[in-house]
């Protein structure tokens, strides 16, 4: 067996030395970019509506471990948001909350191909795949009131700064991308693809809505005749007229589930030629 392997390596070495000008291989590293869109799902979009799709984009580096498995490092940017005005639920419409947030995400993902995929190999040109991974993201929900933008985390709409410190949340959180996609090489070294990946998160405050209303009097401040903006943003049902919807202890969001967002992206990537001879052959895949 060792002699056979040695002979095979010798033959490959000779072929590579004498015909490198005629044949090329591609590195296992791949670099590219992606563009598409995103959508948030959570307390303000509990029926998975698609009324606030926004552009998304990113860059990535992919490492092919074999024709069936690859790892990927990504950095993405998008904007998410939603508005109770989009809801068909009468309670949500009366609640009258809305938010937007920029999302900056970095993630590590693993891809599992259903079929063999190797750029430049005619019979390994296309494959669907599944992907899963872990990442971290920055977010900062905000809204507009009387033409002025307010960062909601600093406002503390669920009483974070008037006695409910346990509801304070960070601008950074963890996400778990989970999705499906397809890959196709157009010409050797040039690959295209499409992927839809859901981001499960560990926060319920992506939209600044999670638990219950608190006593509105806590927001009045030192001058009840001129309360701070938190007084108005914690319960915006009054903008719809009638009695305020919020009462101390009344449900404001659904704390039983975490918020999520999804990205659907087209991608274009490149693998570069190498004339190095393969160091060894494993499962029909050239390693360098």
Backbone as numpy.savetxt, mean C-alpha at the origin, in Angstrom:
# Nx Ny Nz CAx CAy CAz Cx Cy Cz
28.75 -38.54 -9.88 27.92 -37.34 -9.88 28.79 -36.07 -9.88
29.88 -36.09 -9.07 30.76 -34.93 -9.02 31.48 -34.72 -10.34
31.88 -35.85 -10.99 32.53 -35.73 -12.29 31.58 -35.14 -13.33
30.32 -35.58 -13.27 29.33 -35.07 -14.22 29.13 -33.57 -14.05
29.05 -33.14 -12.78 28.88 -31.71 -12.52 30.08 -30.92 -12.98
31.28 -31.48 -12.75 32.50 -30.78 -13.16 32.57 -30.64 -14.67
32.19 -31.70 -15.38 32.20 -31.67 -16.85 31.20 -30.64 -17.36
30.00 -30.60 -16.73 28.98 -29.64 -17.13 29.47 -28.20 -16.95
30.10 -27.94 -15.81 30.62 -26.59 -15.55 31.72 -26.23 -16.53
32.55 -27.21 -16.89 33.63 -26.96 -17.86 33.06 -26.61 -19.22
32.04 -27.36 -19.65 31.40 -27.10 -20.95 30.78 -25.71 -20.97
30.07 -25.38 -19.89 29.46 -24.05 -19.81 30.50 -22.95 -19.84
31.61 -23.18 -19.15 32.68 -22.19 -19.13 33.27 -21.97 -20.51
33.49 -23.06 -21.23 34.06 -22.94 -22.58 33.10 -22.24 -23.52
31.81 -22.58 -23.41 30.81 -21.95 -24.27 30.75 -20.46 -23.99
30.82 -20.14 -22.71 30.72 -18.73 -22.34 31.95 -17.96 -22.83
33.12 -18.60 -22.75 34.36 -17.92 -23.14 34.41 -17.69 -24.63
33.97 -18.62 -25.41 34.14 -18.54 -26.85 32.96 -17.92 -27.58
31.81 -17.78 -26.92 30.66 -17.24 -27.64 29.90 -16.19 -26.84
30.62 -15.50 -25.96 29.95 -14.47 -25.16 29.40 -13.37 -26.04
30.04 -13.16 -27.19 29.57 -12.13 -28.09 28.24 -12.49 -28.74
27.90 -13.76 -28.75 26.68 -14.20 -29.44 25.53 -14.46 -28.48
25.84 -14.79 -27.21 24.79 -15.14 -26.27 24.95 -14.33 -24.99
23.85 -13.86 -24.45 23.91 -13.10 -23.20 22.89 -13.66 -22.24
23.17 -13.44 -20.97 22.25 -13.81 -19.90 21.83 -12.53 -19.20
20.84 -12.65 -18.29 20.35 -11.49 -17.57 20.54 -11.67 -16.07
20.85 -10.59 -15.43 21.05 -10.64 -13.99 19.75 -10.99 -13.28
19.87 -11.44 -12.06 18.68 -11.76 -11.27 18.05 -10.56 -10.63
18.68 -9.38 -10.77 18.13 -8.15 -10.21 17.33 -7.39 -11.27
16.28 -6.76 -10.83 15.37 -6.06 -11.74 14.94 -4.74 -11.09
14.86 -3.68 -11.88 14.54 -2.35 -11.34 13.42 -1.74 -12.17
12.47 -1.11 -11.50 11.35 -0.57 -12.26 10.54 0.45 -11.49
9.45 0.88 -12.13 8.54 1.83 -11.52 7.10 1.39 -11.80
6.17 1.92 -11.02 4.77 1.54 -11.15 3.88 2.76 -11.02
2.77 2.76 -11.74 1.78 3.82 -11.65 0.39 3.18 -11.63
-0.53 3.83 -10.96 -1.89 3.30 -10.89 -2.75 4.14 -9.98
-3.53 3.47 -9.13 -4.44 4.19 -8.25 -4.57 3.49 -6.91
-5.32 4.14 -6.01 -5.52 3.58 -4.67 -6.92 3.90 -4.17
-7.34 3.15 -3.16 -8.64 3.38 -2.53 -8.55 2.96 -1.06
-9.14 3.75 -0.19 -9.18 3.47 1.26 -10.49 2.78 1.62
-10.44 1.92 2.65 -11.63 1.28 3.21 -11.56 1.38 4.73
-12.64 1.81 5.34 -12.63 1.94 6.79 -13.94 2.48 7.32
-13.87 3.25 8.40 -15.07 3.72 9.10 -15.93 4.65 8.25
-15.32 5.40 7.35 -16.08 6.28 6.47 -16.45 5.60 5.15
-15.83 4.46 4.87 -16.12 3.71 3.64 -16.34 2.26 4.01
-17.36 2.02 4.80 -17.61 0.67 5.32 -18.31 -0.24 4.33
-18.74 0.30 3.18 -19.37 -0.53 2.16 -18.47 -0.71 0.93
-17.18 -0.43 1.10 -16.18 -0.65 0.04 -16.53 0.10 -1.25
-16.96 1.34 -1.10 -17.22 2.16 -2.27 -15.93 2.58 -2.95
-16.05 2.99 -4.22 -14.88 3.40 -5.01 -15.06 4.83 -5.51
-15.44 5.74 -4.60 -15.73 7.12 -4.98 -14.57 8.08 -4.77
-13.43 7.59 -4.28 -12.31 8.47 -4.03 -11.01 7.81 -4.49
-10.99 7.27 -5.70 -9.78 6.68 -6.25 -8.81 7.80 -6.61
-7.55 7.67 -6.17 -6.55 8.70 -6.41 -5.28 8.07 -7.02
-4.49 8.86 -7.75 -3.28 8.32 -8.37 -2.29 7.78 -7.34
-1.54 6.78 -7.77 -0.49 6.19 -6.93 0.71 5.89 -7.82
1.88 5.92 -7.23 3.09 5.63 -7.99 4.21 5.18 -7.07
5.22 4.54 -7.66 6.32 4.07 -6.84 7.45 3.50 -7.66
8.50 3.11 -6.97 9.66 2.45 -7.58 9.91 1.16 -6.82
10.61 0.24 -7.47 10.87 -1.04 -6.81 12.13 -1.70 -7.36
12.66 -2.61 -6.57 13.76 -3.48 -6.98 13.33 -4.90 -6.69
13.44 -5.76 -7.69 13.02 -7.15 -7.55 14.24 -8.06 -7.69
14.31 -9.08 -6.86 15.39 -10.05 -6.92 14.78 -11.42 -7.20
15.18 -12.03 -8.32 14.66 -13.35 -8.69 15.47 -14.43 -7.98
14.83 -15.13 -7.07 15.50 -16.21 -6.36 15.46 -17.50 -7.15
14.45 -17.64 -7.99 14.28 -18.79 -8.89 13.23 -18.40 -9.91
12.95 -19.22 -10.92 11.88 -18.88 -11.87 10.50 -18.85 -11.24
10.38 -19.26 -9.98 9.07 -19.33 -9.34 8.93 -18.43 -8.11
10.02 -17.88 -7.62 9.99 -17.07 -6.41 10.85 -15.82 -6.60
10.32 -14.68 -6.17 11.08 -13.43 -6.21 10.75 -12.61 -4.98
11.68 -11.76 -4.58 11.43 -10.81 -3.51 11.47 -9.40 -4.09
10.80 -8.48 -3.42 10.69 -7.12 -3.96 10.71 -6.08 -2.85
11.48 -5.03 -3.06 11.51 -3.88 -2.17 10.83 -2.72 -2.89
9.85 -2.10 -2.27 9.08 -1.05 -2.93 9.02 0.21 -2.08
8.86 1.34 -2.75 8.58 2.61 -2.10 7.46 3.27 -2.90
6.34 3.56 -2.26 5.16 4.06 -2.96 4.62 5.34 -2.31
3.94 6.11 -3.14 3.23 7.30 -2.64 1.83 7.31 -3.23
0.86 7.71 -2.40 -0.50 7.92 -2.89 -1.24 8.83 -1.93
-2.46 9.16 -2.24 -3.35 9.93 -1.38 -4.64 9.14 -1.22
-5.15 9.08 0.00 -6.42 8.40 0.25 -7.38 9.38 0.91
-8.64 9.01 0.92 -9.64 9.87 1.55 -11.04 9.33 1.33
-12.00 9.96 1.98 -13.40 9.61 1.77 -14.28 10.67 2.43
-15.58 10.61 2.12 -16.52 11.60 2.62 -17.85 10.90 2.90
-18.43 11.18 4.05 -19.73 10.58 4.38 -20.81 10.94 3.36
-20.58 12.00 2.60 -21.55 12.39 1.58 -21.68 11.31 0.50
-20.66 10.45 0.34 -20.71 9.39 -0.66 -21.56 8.21 -0.20
-21.85 8.14 1.08 -22.52 6.97 1.64 -24.01 6.95 1.30
-24.56 5.76 1.21 -26.00 5.58 1.05 -26.69 5.37 2.40
-25.89 5.31 3.47 -26.41 5.10 4.81 -26.81 6.45 5.42
-28.05 6.56 5.89 -28.56 7.84 6.39 -27.79 8.30 7.63
-27.37 7.37 8.47 -26.60 7.75 9.66 -25.26 8.35 9.25
-24.58 7.72 8.30 -23.30 8.24 7.84 -23.44 9.62 7.22
-24.48 9.79 6.43 -24.69 11.11 5.82 -24.89 12.19 6.87
-25.64 11.88 7.92 -25.86 12.83 9.01 -24.57 13.06 9.78
-23.75 12.03 9.95 -22.47 12.16 10.67 -21.57 13.20 10.00
-21.54 13.19 8.65 -20.95 14.29 7.87 -19.44 14.47 8.07
-18.72 13.38 8.29 -17.27 13.46 8.44 -16.58 13.24 7.10
-15.36 13.74 6.99 -14.54 13.50 5.80 -13.07 13.65 6.16
-12.20 13.10 5.33 -10.77 13.22 5.55 -10.03 12.96 4.25
-8.77 13.39 4.24 -7.81 13.02 3.22 -6.47 12.80 3.90
-5.60 12.03 3.26 -4.28 11.81 3.83 -3.30 11.38 2.74
-2.09 11.92 2.80 -1.01 11.41 1.98 -0.50 10.12 2.62
-0.10 9.19 1.77 0.48 7.92 2.24 1.86 7.76 1.60
2.87 7.58 2.43 4.21 7.23 1.95 4.54 5.86 2.54
4.81 4.90 1.67 4.92 3.51 2.09 6.22 2.88 1.60
6.84 2.08 2.45 7.94 1.22 2.05 7.56 -0.20 2.46
7.89 -1.18 1.62 7.45 -2.54 1.90 8.42 -3.56 1.33
8.42 -4.73 1.93 9.16 -5.89 1.45 8.13 -6.96 1.12
8.14 -7.45 -0.11 7.15 -8.44 -0.54 7.83 -9.66 -1.16
7.15 -10.78 -1.06 7.58 -12.00 -1.74 6.53 -12.37 -2.77
6.98 -12.77 -3.96 6.09 -13.15 -5.06 6.25 -14.64 -5.35
5.14 -15.32 -5.52 5.14 -16.75 -5.83 4.46 -16.93 -7.20
5.25 -17.26 -8.20 4.73 -17.41 -9.56 4.00 -18.74 -9.72
2.91 -18.73 -10.48 2.19 -19.96 -10.77 2.89 -20.76 -11.86
3.62 -20.05 -12.73 4.34 -20.70 -13.82 5.77 -20.19 -13.84
6.61 -20.93 -14.52 8.01 -20.53 -14.64 8.10 -19.19 -15.37
8.93 -18.29 -14.84 9.10 -16.97 -15.46 10.58 -16.63 -15.50
11.12 -16.47 -16.72 12.51 -16.08 -16.92 12.59 -15.20 -18.15
13.00 -13.95 -17.97 13.07 -13.04 -19.11 14.03 -13.57 -20.17
13.59 -13.49 -21.44 14.39 -13.99 -22.55 14.16 -15.44 -22.87
13.49 -16.18 -22.01 13.22 -17.59 -22.24 11.83 -17.72 -22.86
11.75 -18.16 -24.10 10.51 -18.10 -24.87 9.35 -18.83 -24.23
9.63 -19.94 -23.58 8.54 -20.72 -22.99 8.26 -20.32 -21.54
8.86 -19.23 -21.08 8.64 -18.75 -19.70 8.33 -17.26 -19.73
7.41 -16.89 -20.58 7.19 -15.48 -20.89 6.13 -14.81 -20.03
5.21 -15.58 -19.46 4.06 -15.01 -18.74 3.73 -15.86 -17.53
3.32 -15.19 -16.46 2.82 -15.92 -15.29 1.94 -15.04 -14.42
0.87 -15.57 -13.87 0.20 -14.91 -12.75 0.97 -15.23 -11.47
0.77 -14.44 -10.43 1.45 -14.69 -9.17 0.64 -14.15 -8.01
0.97 -14.61 -6.83 0.42 -14.03 -5.60 1.56 -13.37 -4.85
1.24 -12.35 -4.06 2.27 -11.65 -3.31 1.79 -11.36 -1.91
2.71 -11.39 -0.98 2.43 -11.01 0.40 3.69 -10.42 1.00
3.52 -9.60 2.02 4.69 -8.97 2.60 4.35 -8.15 3.83
5.29 -7.29 4.20 5.13 -6.42 5.36 5.77 -5.08 5.03
5.20 -4.01 5.56 5.74 -2.69 5.27 5.40 -1.71 6.37
5.85 -0.49 6.19 5.54 0.61 7.10 5.09 1.80 6.28
4.22 2.62 6.85 3.73 3.77 6.09 3.51 4.97 7.01
3.61 6.14 6.40 3.32 7.41 7.08 1.97 7.92 6.59
1.17 8.46 7.49 -0.12 9.05 7.14 -0.40 10.21 8.08
-1.24 11.12 7.65 -1.57 12.28 8.48 -2.94 12.81 8.03
-4.03 12.26 8.56 -5.36 12.65 8.09 -5.66 14.12 8.35
-6.32 14.74 7.39 -6.68 16.16 7.53 -8.04 16.41 6.91
-8.62 17.56 7.25 -9.88 17.99 6.67 -9.84 19.49 6.49
-10.85 20.02 5.82 -10.97 21.46 5.60 -12.22 21.98 6.29
-12.05 23.06 7.03 -13.20 23.67 7.73 -13.12 25.18 7.53
-14.20 25.74 6.95 -14.23 27.18 6.62 -13.03 27.60 5.79
-12.65 26.73 4.87 -11.56 27.05 3.96 -10.17 26.86 4.51
-10.05 26.37 5.74 -8.75 26.18 6.38 -8.49 24.69 6.57
-7.27 24.24 6.27 -6.90 22.84 6.44 -6.45 22.59 7.87
-6.96 21.49 8.47 -6.59 21.11 9.83 -6.12 19.66 9.84
-4.94 19.43 10.42 -4.45 18.07 10.62 -5.18 17.46 11.81
-5.95 16.43 11.57 -6.90 15.92 12.56 -6.22 15.27 13.76
-5.05 14.68 13.55 -4.35 14.07 14.69 -4.01 15.12 15.73
-3.63 16.32 15.29 -3.29 17.39 16.22 -4.55 17.99 16.88
-5.69 17.88 16.20 -6.94 18.41 16.75 -7.46 17.52 17.88
-7.37 16.19 17.70 -7.85 15.27 18.73 -9.35 15.17 18.78
-9.97 14.78 17.66 -11.43 14.80 17.55 -12.14 13.77 18.42
-11.43 12.75 18.90 -12.08 11.76 19.76 -11.63 11.91 21.22
-11.26 13.14 21.57 -10.97 13.45 22.97 -9.55 13.14 23.41
-8.63 12.97 22.46 -7.27 12.58 22.81 -6.58 13.56 23.75
-6.95 14.85 23.67 -6.26 15.88 24.46 -7.16 16.50 25.52
-8.30 15.85 25.77 -9.21 16.35 26.82 -9.60 15.21 27.77
-8.66 14.29 27.99 -8.90 13.24 28.97 -8.91 11.83 28.44
-8.80 11.63 27.10 -8.82 10.29 26.51 -7.48 9.99 25.84
-6.41 10.07 26.64 -5.07 9.89 26.10 -4.85 8.52 25.47
-5.62 7.53 25.89 -5.48 6.18 25.33 -5.85 6.10 23.86
-6.47 7.15 23.32 -6.85 7.17 21.92 -5.83 7.91 21.04
-4.76 8.38 21.63 -3.71 9.05 20.85 -3.06 8.05 19.91
-2.83 8.45 18.67 -2.25 7.54 17.68 -1.05 8.19 17.00
-0.24 7.36 16.38 0.98 7.81 15.71 0.73 8.07 14.23
1.64 8.86 13.61 1.59 9.07 12.16 2.17 7.90 11.39
2.77 6.93 12.08 3.41 5.80 11.43 2.73 4.51 11.86
2.60 3.58 10.91 1.98 2.30 11.23 2.51 1.21 10.31
2.09 -0.02 10.60 2.51 -1.20 9.85 1.41 -1.62 8.89
1.82 -2.08 7.69 0.85 -2.62 6.73 1.33 -3.98 6.26
0.37 -4.76 5.77 0.65 -6.11 5.26 0.06 -6.24 3.87
0.86 -5.99 2.82 0.36 -6.13 1.45 0.02 -7.59 1.14
-1.12 -7.78 0.50 -1.58 -9.11 0.11 -2.34 -8.97 -1.20
-1.86 -9.64 -2.26 -2.53 -9.43 -3.54 -2.16 -10.43 -4.61
-2.59 -10.11 -5.84 -2.35 -10.95 -7.01 -1.83 -10.06 -8.14
-1.16 -10.69 -9.10 -0.66 -9.92 -10.23 -0.30 -10.82 -11.40
0.15 -10.18 -12.48 0.62 -10.91 -13.66 1.92 -10.26 -14.13
2.82 -11.07 -14.73 4.08 -10.59 -15.29 4.19 -11.08 -16.74
4.87 -10.27 -17.55 5.06 -10.63 -18.96 6.31 -9.91 -19.46
7.24 -10.65 -20.08 8.38 -9.94 -20.66 8.10 -9.63 -22.13
8.28 -8.37 -22.47 7.97 -7.89 -23.82 9.10 -8.23 -24.77
10.30 -7.84 -24.42 11.53 -8.25 -25.08 12.47 -8.67 -23.97
13.49 -9.45 -24.27 14.40 -9.88 -23.21 14.94 -8.70 -22.39
14.73 -8.78 -21.10 15.21 -7.73 -20.21 14.21 -6.64 -19.92
13.07 -6.63 -20.60 12.03 -5.62 -20.38 10.74 -6.33 -19.98
10.29 -6.10 -18.76 9.12 -6.80 -18.22 8.01 -5.81 -17.87
6.78 -6.22 -18.07 5.63 -5.42 -17.68 4.74 -6.27 -16.78
3.88 -5.59 -16.01 3.00 -6.33 -15.12 1.87 -5.47 -14.59
0.96 -6.13 -13.90 -0.16 -5.45 -13.24 -0.41 -6.16 -11.93
-0.65 -5.37 -10.87 -0.85 -5.97 -9.54 -1.93 -5.23 -8.77
-2.76 -5.99 -8.09 -3.72 -5.45 -7.13 -3.37 -6.01 -5.76
-3.05 -5.12 -4.82 -2.65 -5.59 -3.49 -3.35 -4.78 -2.41
-4.02 -5.49 -1.53 -4.70 -4.90 -0.39 -3.69 -4.67 0.72
-3.80 -3.56 1.44 -2.94 -3.30 2.58 -3.76 -3.41 3.86
-3.57 -4.49 4.59 -4.14 -4.60 5.93 -3.24 -3.79 6.86
-3.82 -3.06 7.80 -3.03 -2.22 8.70 -3.34 -2.56 10.16
-2.55 -1.98 11.05 -2.76 -2.16 12.48 -3.34 -0.91 13.14
-3.84 0.02 12.32 -4.44 1.23 12.87 -5.91 1.34 12.48
-6.69 1.94 13.35 -8.08 2.27 13.03 -8.25 3.78 12.90
-7.12 4.49 12.81 -7.17 5.95 12.74 -6.62 6.50 11.42
-6.57 5.68 10.40 -6.17 6.19 9.09 -7.11 7.32 8.67
-8.37 7.23 9.06 -9.39 8.23 8.74 -9.72 9.14 9.92
-8.99 8.99 11.04 -9.21 9.76 12.27 -10.55 9.43 12.94
-11.13 8.31 12.59 -12.42 7.90 13.18 -12.27 6.48 13.68
-12.65 6.22 14.96 -12.49 4.86 15.46 -13.52 4.49 16.52
-13.65 5.28 17.56 -14.41 4.81 18.73 -15.71 5.58 18.93
-15.79 6.35 20.00 -17.06 7.00 20.36 -16.89 8.52 20.45
-18.02 9.21 20.41 -18.05 10.63 20.72 -17.78 10.80 22.22
-17.26 11.96 22.57 -17.13 12.31 23.99 -17.94 13.57 24.24
-18.12 13.90 25.50 -18.92 15.06 25.89 -18.39 16.31 25.18
-19.23 16.95 24.37 -18.79 18.10 23.59 -18.33 19.26 24.48
-18.80 19.30 25.74 -18.40 20.38 26.63 -16.91 20.33 26.95
-16.31 19.12 26.80 -14.87 19.00 27.04 -14.05 19.79 26.04
-14.66 20.11 24.89 -13.95 20.81 23.82 -14.14 22.33 23.88
-14.93 22.81 24.83 -15.26 24.24 24.84 -14.07 25.13 25.16
-13.11 24.62 25.94 -11.95 25.41 26.30 -12.27 26.47 27.34
-11.36 27.44 27.45 -11.50 28.47 28.48 -12.63 29.46 28.16
-12.97 29.59 26.88 -14.00 30.56 26.46 -15.10 29.82 25.71
-16.16 29.36 26.38 -17.24 28.61 25.72 -17.90 29.37 24.58
-17.82 30.70 24.61 -18.42 31.48 23.53 -17.55 31.47 22.27
-16.31 31.08 22.42 -15.39 31.04 21.28 -14.53 29.78 21.38
-15.14 28.59 21.20 -14.42 27.33 21.41 -13.38 27.09 20.31
-12.40 26.23 20.59 -11.40 25.89 19.57 -12.03 25.04 18.47
-11.29 24.87 17.36 -11.83 24.17 16.20 -12.20 22.73 16.50
-11.57 22.11 17.50 -11.90 20.73 17.87 -13.37 20.58 18.24
-13.95 21.62 18.79 -15.36 21.61 19.19 -16.26 21.36 17.98
-15.88 21.92 16.84 -16.69 21.80 15.63 -16.35 20.55 14.83
-15.09 20.15 14.83 -14.67 19.01 13.99 -14.99 17.66 14.62
-15.16 17.59 15.91 -15.46 16.29 16.54 -16.86 15.82 16.19
-17.77 16.73 15.91 -19.14 16.37 15.52 -19.62 17.36 14.47
-19.56 16.96 13.21 -19.93 17.88 12.13 -21.36 17.68 11.66
-22.12 16.91 12.42 -23.52 16.69 12.05 -24.32 17.98 12.16
-23.85 18.93 12.98 -24.57 20.19 13.14 -24.59 21.00 11.84
-23.64 20.73 10.94 -23.62 21.43 9.66 -24.79 21.01 8.77
-25.41 19.89 9.10 -26.56 19.40 8.35 -27.88 19.93 8.92
-27.79 20.64 10.01 -29.00 21.16 10.65 -29.58 20.15 11.63
-30.46 20.62 12.48 -31.09 19.75 13.46 -30.21 19.54 14.68
-30.60 18.59 15.51 -29.85 18.31 16.74 -28.52 17.64 16.42
-27.51 17.89 17.25 -26.22 17.23 17.05 -26.36 15.72 17.14
-25.64 15.01 16.30 -25.67 13.55 16.32 -24.85 13.00 17.48
-23.72 13.65 17.76 -22.80 13.14 18.76 -23.28 13.35 20.18
-23.24 12.27 20.95 -23.50 12.32 22.39 -22.41 11.51 23.08
-22.11 11.86 24.30 -21.06 11.18 25.03 -21.30 9.67 25.06
-20.35 8.91 24.52 -20.46 7.45 24.50 -21.11 6.88 23.25
-21.72 7.73 22.42 -22.36 7.25 21.20 -21.28 6.86 20.18
-21.56 5.78 19.46 -20.58 5.28 18.50 -20.30 6.30 17.40
-19.02 6.56 17.17 -18.59 7.48 16.11 -18.03 6.70 14.92
-17.31 5.59 15.23 -16.77 4.70 14.21 -16.91 3.26 14.65
-16.25 2.37 13.91 -16.32 0.93 14.23 -14.93 0.47 14.67
-14.72 0.43 15.97 -13.40 0.07 16.50 -13.12 -1.42 16.42
-14.08 -2.22 15.97 -13.88 -3.67 15.89 -13.01 -4.07 14.69
-12.87 -3.17 13.71 -12.07 -3.48 12.53 -11.03 -2.40 12.30
-9.92 -2.78 11.66 -8.87 -1.83 11.33 -9.09 -1.27 9.93
-8.51 -0.10 9.69 -8.61 0.52 8.37 -7.68 -0.16 7.38
-7.99 0.00 6.09 -7.23 -0.66 5.03 -7.13 0.28 3.83
-6.19 -0.01 2.95 -6.16 0.67 1.66 -5.62 -0.30 0.62
-5.95 -0.03 -0.61 -5.61 -0.92 -1.72 -4.88 -0.12 -2.79
-3.91 -0.76 -3.45 -3.26 -0.16 -4.61 -3.38 -1.09 -5.80
-3.67 -0.53 -6.97 -3.68 -1.31 -8.21 -2.76 -0.59 -9.18
-1.69 -1.29 -9.59 -0.58 -0.63 -10.27 -0.13 -1.39 -11.51
0.13 -0.64 -12.59 0.84 -1.15 -13.75 2.33 -0.88 -13.54
3.18 -1.83 -13.92 4.60 -1.62 -13.70 5.43 -1.96 -14.93
6.56 -1.31 -15.04 7.54 -1.53 -16.11 8.90 -1.67 -15.45
9.65 -2.71 -15.81 10.92 -2.97 -15.15 11.96 -3.50 -16.13
13.20 -3.45 -15.69 14.32 -3.79 -16.56 15.31 -4.71 -15.85
15.76 -5.72 -16.57 16.87 -6.56 -16.15 18.02 -6.32 -17.13
19.23 -6.28 -16.62 20.37 -5.93 -17.45 21.14 -7.17 -17.89
21.73 -7.08 -19.07 22.49 -8.20 -19.61 23.79 -8.40 -18.83
24.21 -9.61 -18.79 25.52 -9.94 -18.26 26.13 -11.01 -19.14
27.41 -10.92 -19.36 28.12 -11.93 -20.16 28.94 -12.85 -19.26
28.70 -12.72 -17.97 29.38 -13.63 -17.05 28.84 -15.04 -17.23
29.72 -16.00 -17.12 29.27 -17.39 -17.24 28.58 -17.81 -15.95
27.52 -18.58 -16.03 26.85 -19.04 -14.82 27.79 -19.81 -13.92
27.72 -19.53 -12.62 28.59 -20.23 -11.67 28.13 -21.66 -11.47
26.83 -21.88 -11.50 26.31 -23.24 -11.40 24.89 -23.25 -11.93
24.40 -24.42 -12.17 23.06 -24.60 -12.73 22.20 -25.29 -11.70
21.10 -24.67 -11.30 20.23 -25.24 -10.28 18.80 -25.21 -10.77
18.18 -26.37 -10.86 16.79 -26.47 -11.30 16.57 -25.77 -12.63
17.57 -25.82 -13.51 17.41 -25.22 -14.82 17.51 -23.72 -14.81
18.01 -23.12 -13.72 18.07 -21.66 -13.61 19.49 -21.24 -13.42
19.99 -20.32 -14.22 21.35 -19.87 -14.12 21.53 -18.93 -12.95
22.50 -19.24 -12.11 22.83 -18.40 -10.96 24.21 -17.79 -11.19
24.45 -16.60 -10.62 25.70 -15.91 -10.89 26.45 -15.63 -9.59
